Amino acid sequence: MIYNNFYHQILQYVTRIRAEMVEFVYQELTGSSANAAGDIAGYTVRNVTCVSVKDIFFLLDSSDSVGTQNFEQAKKFINNIIEEFSSKDSFNRFSLLTYSDEVQIVFSLGRYNSLNIIQNAVKYARYRPGNTNTASALRVVDELSTEDLGDRYDAENIVFVITDGTGNVNEDDTIAAADNIKNKGARVITVGINMDDPSEVESMASSKRDSFKINKYDDLEGVLEEVVQNTCKNGNVIEKK
């Protein structure tokens, strides 16, 4: 379940303690700090990883406007994020949903544990064009956020929304659906691509910092490092060995 505000406060405390432990070990081994992003400014995102405890949902727009090629690029972007959050020292889980007229649950949080299996499930997710039903995708996240389906009370819930358009199915419910999961403790991070009006993705996001806007799908790779470091809040971004 997505925890309430009380559990959210407990989570922040537990995650901070774990982060401090990771920081201490890292300093003992390397003689330097891993906490600040500036400490790893010389590394590319391929050389860093996030040590954290998060349940991460990806909501991927599969509407008509996306197209097959862009859909494939977005899946590669998701797999890159998953890789950066799959250190042996991390305790992260992942779920993928695609959406157009309807929502397709590709896999829930507790379904897969192997990185290779997870990335293959993302890779082979089908493109199903249609309209843009972002609201229903957000509502399904709420439904999937149960212990039986792998959601953990002591993990921070992250919900990525990757889209190139505003909702046009149940659109009056989009912001309310985002607010619903945010009020239960989830952090919503949006990636808006080539959007004439970014107001919806900005409103869905938990903060201005959690709303990324790019001009085209080709730009996803360029924003990857910033997305990883921002998402790793309450964790540690460290150099890969």
N, C-alpha and C positions, 0 to 999 in steps of 0.2 A: 504494500500500500504506500501511497505517497504520504509521508508523515505529516503530522500537524505541526504547528509552530513550536510546541513544546519539544517534540522529537527533533525538530530542526535545530533548536538551541543545543540539545544534547549532541547531535551530529557535529555541529561546528566545534564543540569542545573536543570530542573524540578525534575528529580529523586533525585538529590542531596538534593534539598530543602525538598522533602518529607522524605528522609532518615534522615535528620537532625531533622525534626519534631518528627519522631518516636524515634530517639535517645534521644531527650529532654524529651519526655513523659516517656520513659523507665527509664531514670536516676531519674526523679522525683518520680517514683513509687518504684524503687528498690534501689536507691542510688548507682548504679553501671552502668558501660558502657556496651552496647550491641553491640558495633561496631566491635571490634576486634575479630577474631576467637579465639584468645587465652583466651578471657574472658569466653568462653563457652567450654573450653577444657575438663572440667569434665563431660560434658553431651554427651550422644550418639545422633546420628542423629534423633532417635525417639522422643527426647525431645526438638528439636529445630525446628524452622520454619523460612521461609524467607518472610519478609515484603517487597514487591517490586511491581513494575509495569512493567510486561513483557508479551509479546505474545510469547508463547513457542510452537515450532513445534517439534514433534518427528518423525524421519524417521527411521523405523525399518526394517532391512534386513530380508527378508522372503525367501531367496534363498535355494537351495537344501542342501547346506553345513550346514545350521543352524540346521535343524531337529525340530521335534515337541516339544520335551522336552526343548531344549534350547530356542525355541521361547516363550514358556510359562514362562521361567525364565526371559527373557528379558521384557516381558509384566509386570511381577511383579515389576521389577526394575523401569520401567516407572511409574507404579502406585505409587510406593514409592516416586519418585521425585514429582509427582503431589501432593501427600498428604503434602509434606513438603512445597510446594508453594501455599497451599490453606488455609492459615490463614484467619480469618475473617477480618483482617486488610490489607490483600493483595489485589492487583488489577490485578491478573494474569489470562490469558486465555491460553487454550491449544488446540492443534490440533495433530492428529495422522495420519500418512501415513505409509503403509507397501509397500514394493517393492520387486519384483523379476524381471521377464521379463517386467511386467507392474507395474504401480503405482496404489495402491488402497487408496482412500481417506476414511478413517474410519470416521473421523469427522473434520470439519473445526473449526476455532477459535470461531466463533459466534454461533455455533450450540447448545452447552450445557452450562448451568450455574451451575447445581447441581454437587457437588463433587461425589456423589454416582452414578449418571448417567454417568459422565465422566469415572469413574473407571470401571464401568460395560461395557462401550463401549470398553475400552482397553482390559478388561478381555476376552471378547467374539470376539475380532478381529480374523479373520481366518488366518491360516497359508496357504500360497499359494506358494509352492516351484517353483523354476525355476532358471534362471540366476540372475546376480547381476547388476541391472540397476540403480546405484546410481545417475548417471547424470540426468536421467529423474525425479527422486524423488526431486532433488534439483531444477530443472526447475519448477516442479509443485508447490513447495513452493513459488516461485516468482509469479506464477499465482494466488495462493490463498491469497497472501498478498495484499488484497484490503479492503477498508472500508466496502463494501457490505458484505464481508465474515467474518467480525469481527476484522480485523486488525486495530490497533489504531496508529495514528501518534505520540502520546505522550507516547507510550510504547516501551521499548527496545525489539527488536526481537531476540529471541534465537532459534537456529536450532540445535537440537541434531541429530547426525547420529550414529546409533548403528549397527555395522556390523562385520562380521567375515571374510570378504574377499574384495579384490579390485574389482572394477567394470569390468565386461566383456561384457557389452552391452553399446554402445555409450561411451566406456571408454575414448576416446580422449576428450570428453566434460566434464568429471567429475570435474576436477580442474577449468575449465573455468566457469562451472555452480556454483561452490562454490564461486569463485571470484565475480561473478555477484551479488549474494545476499550480500556478504560481502561489496562490493562497495556501496551498497544501504543502508548500516547501520546495517545489521544483524550480529550477533555474532554466529559463527559456533563452536560447541563443539562436538568432535568425541570420541566415545568409540570403540576401536578396540580390537577384541577378537581373541586370538591365531593366529595372523597374522605373516606369515613368512617375509613379506615385508610391514612395516608400513608406507612407504613413502607417500602413497596416503592419508591415514587418517591424517597424520601430515600436509600435504599440504592443505587439506580441512579446517583444524582447523584455527581459527582466530589467535592463538598464541600457543607456546609450552605448556603453562599452560592449554590450552583448548583442548589438545589431551591426552586422557587417553588410556592406553594399558594394557590389562590383559591377563592372560594365558588361562582362560576358563570361561564359563558362570557362573559357581559356584562362581567366584570371584566378580561378580557384586555387591553383597551385601556388600562386604568388601570395595568397592570404593565409595559407596553411599554417605557417609558423606562428603568426599572430593569433590565429584561432586556437591553436594548441596551448600556447602560453596563457591566453586569457581563460580558457576552459579549465586549466590546471589550478585555478584559484583554490586555496585550501589544500593544495598538494605541493609537490616539489618537482620542478623541472630540472633534470640533471643530465650530465653528459653520459651518453651510452658508452659501455665498455666493449 
